[in-house]
Amino acid sequence: MSPYSDSSSSSNTKGKGTRYPISQFLNYHNLSSTHKSFVAFISRVVEPTTFAQASTDPLWQEAMDKEIQALEQNNTWSITPLPAGKHPIGCKWVYKVKYNSDGSVERYKARLVAKGYTQQEGLDYTATFSPTAKLVNFKHVNAL
């Protein structure tokens, strides 16, 4: 198909959902073989978008276990009774695959995050700034 063809002339009616015109123009033919293999490599690992998807994979289960252990070791929270008339702030898991510079998988990273859009300043929290530094980041800065 020509990159200048009309996207409405396509007749892909099999799938459900929205058809995106960019998919008709995207191809990998002009990539070098190195870039093609890199794209193929990183496309093998799928980042889950829901807990249900992640909970079926042992690698993501391990990442979630590590996150819970880190939260407990750091005394991130304390259990307190919920005041009358108040609702707890929800949370969700965010999943990310971290890669080494050579394209290999460094680790599977799972983070439990609060749904911040439900919080009100002064009511649910007073200060949110929490300066932290990871040893890995310090090594990189130190190397400079």
C-alpha positions as CSV (number, residue, x, y, z in Angstrom):
1,M,0.0,0.0,0.0
2,S,1.3,3.4,-0.9
3,P,2.0,5.7,2.1
4,Y,-0.2,8.3,0.4
5,S,-3.2,6.1,0.0
6,D,-6.5,6.9,1.6
7,S,-6.8,5.1,5.0
8,S,-10.6,4.8,4.6
9,S,-10.2,2.6,1.5
10,S,-9.1,-0.3,3.7
11,S,-11.7,-2.9,4.5
12,N,-10.5,-4.5,7.8
13,T,-13.9,-5.4,9.4
14,K,-12.8,-8.6,11.2
15,G,-11.5,-7.1,14.4
16,K,-13.3,-5.2,17.1
17,G,-12.3,-1.8,18.2
18,T,-10.9,1.2,16.5
19,R,-8.7,1.0,13.5
20,Y,-5.8,3.3,13.6
21,P,-4.6,4.8,10.3
22,I,-0.9,4.8,11.5
23,S,-0.9,1.0,11.4
24,Q,-1.3,1.2,7.6
25,F,1.9,3.2,7.2
26,L,4.1,1.6,9.8
27,N,6.6,-1.0,8.6
28,Y,10.0,-2.2,9.5
29,H,11.4,-2.7,6.0
30,N,13.8,0.3,6.3
31,L,15.3,-0.8,9.6
32,S,18.8,-2.3,9.7
33,S,19.1,-6.0,10.6
34,T,20.4,-5.0,14.0
35,H,17.4,-2.7,14.7
36,K,15.0,-5.4,13.4
37,S,16.4,-8.0,15.8
38,F,16.3,-5.5,18.7
39,V,12.6,-4.7,17.9
40,A,11.8,-8.4,17.7
41,F,13.6,-9.0,21.0
42,I,11.9,-6.3,23.0
43,S,8.5,-7.2,21.5
44,R,8.7,-10.7,23.0
45,V,8.3,-9.4,26.5
46,V,4.9,-8.0,27.2
47,E,4.2,-5.7,30.1
48,P,0.9,-6.5,31.7
49,T,-1.7,-3.8,32.2
50,T,-3.7,-5.6,34.9
51,F,-3.1,-7.6,38.0
52,A,-4.9,-10.5,36.5
53,Q,-2.5,-10.6,33.6
54,A,0.6,-10.3,35.8
55,S,-0.5,-12.8,38.4
56,T,-0.3,-15.6,35.8
57,D,3.4,-15.1,35.1
58,P,5.9,-16.3,37.7
59,L,8.4,-13.5,36.8
60,W,5.8,-10.8,37.5
61,Q,4.7,-12.6,40.7
62,E,8.3,-12.5,41.9
63,A,8.6,-8.8,41.0
64,M,5.4,-8.1,43.0
65,D,6.7,-10.1,46.0
66,K,9.9,-8.1,46.0
67,E,7.9,-4.8,46.0
68,I,5.8,-5.9,48.9
69,Q,8.9,-7.1,50.8
70,A,10.6,-3.7,50.2
71,L,7.5,-1.8,51.3
72,E,7.4,-3.9,54.5
73,Q,11.1,-3.6,55.2
74,N,11.0,0.2,54.8
75,N,8.0,0.5,57.1
76,T,6.2,2.4,54.3
77,W,2.8,2.2,55.9
78,S,1.1,1.7,59.2
79,I,-2.3,0.2,59.7
80,T,-4.7,2.5,61.3
81,P,-8.5,2.5,61.7
82,L,-10.4,4.4,59.0
83,P,-12.2,7.5,60.3
84,A,-16.0,7.4,60.0
85,G,-17.3,8.7,56.7
86,K,-13.9,8.4,55.0
87,H,-13.0,6.1,52.1
88,P,-9.6,4.4,51.7
89,I,-7.4,5.5,48.8
90,G,-7.1,2.8,46.2
91,C,-4.0,1.5,44.7
92,K,-2.9,-0.3,41.6
93,W,0.1,-2.2,40.2
94,V,2.3,-0.6,37.5
95,Y,4.5,-3.0,35.6
96,K,7.7,-2.2,33.6
97,V,10.4,-4.2,32.0
98,K,13.9,-2.7,32.5
99,Y,16.5,-3.4,29.9
100,N,20.3,-3.4,30.0
101,S,22.2,-1.3,27.4
102,D,22.7,-4.4,25.2
103,G,18.9,-4.9,25.0
104,S,18.7,-7.9,27.4
105,V,16.2,-7.9,30.2
106,E,17.7,-6.5,33.4
107,R,14.6,-7.1,35.6
108,Y,10.9,-7.1,35.8
109,K,9.8,-4.1,37.9
110,A,6.4,-3.9,39.7
111,R,5.4,-0.9,41.7
112,L,2.3,-0.5,44.0
113,V,1.1,3.0,43.6
114,A,-1.7,5.0,45.2
115,K,-4.4,6.3,42.9
116,G,-3.5,10.0,43.6
117,Y,-6.4,11.5,41.8
118,T,-8.7,10.6,44.7
119,Q,-6.6,12.4,47.3
120,Q,-7.2,15.9,48.6
121,E,-4.3,18.0,49.9
122,G,-4.7,18.8,53.6
123,L,-7.2,16.0,54.1
124,D,-5.5,12.8,52.9
125,Y,-1.9,14.1,53.0
126,T,0.1,17.2,54.0
127,A,3.5,16.7,52.4
128,T,4.4,14.5,49.4
129,F,8.0,15.3,48.9
130,S,10.2,12.4,49.7
131,P,13.8,12.7,48.5
132,T,15.3,9.2,47.8
133,A,18.4,8.0,46.1
134,K,19.1,4.5,44.9
135,L,22.6,3.1,45.0
136,V,22.5,2.4,41.3
137,N,21.8,6.1,40.5
138,F,24.6,7.2,43.0
139,K,27.1,5.0,41.2
140,H,26.2,6.6,37.8
141,V,26.6,10.1,39.2
142,N,29.7,9.2,41.0
143,A,31.2,7.8,37.8
144,L,30.8,11.2,36.1
